[in-house]
Amino acid sequence: MSESAPIYDDKAHVRGNLDLRDAEWKRPPEPEPEDGHVEIAFVPHTDGATYVAMRNSKQLEPVLVFTMAEWDAFVAGAKDGEFDEPW
């Protein structure tokens, strides 16, 4: 078995502690499909950082949480076609 790289969890202190009560969820403007929209919210935390929360509008949990660096990398990948269908 090969040795893997250490895991760095830079959101451990946030997991389960991000206050979403006042989150302003954003979603696409078109009518909601049967299985829901992806919603995102930019949520400040007491550690001084802002995190991006993501959920399904029809199933409010679980909520995925991303750092701004992770979100920026995702958006850049999407703009670059990294997640496009292969056909």
GINORWO-V8340 format. One record per helix or strand of 3 or more residues. SS is the DSSP state (@ for helix, = for strand). FROM is the first residue (numbers start at 1). LEN is the number of residues. Records with the same first field share a line. If there is no record, write none. Layout:
SS: FROM-LEN, FROM-LEN
//
This chain:
=: 38-7, 50-7, 59-8
@: 68-12
//
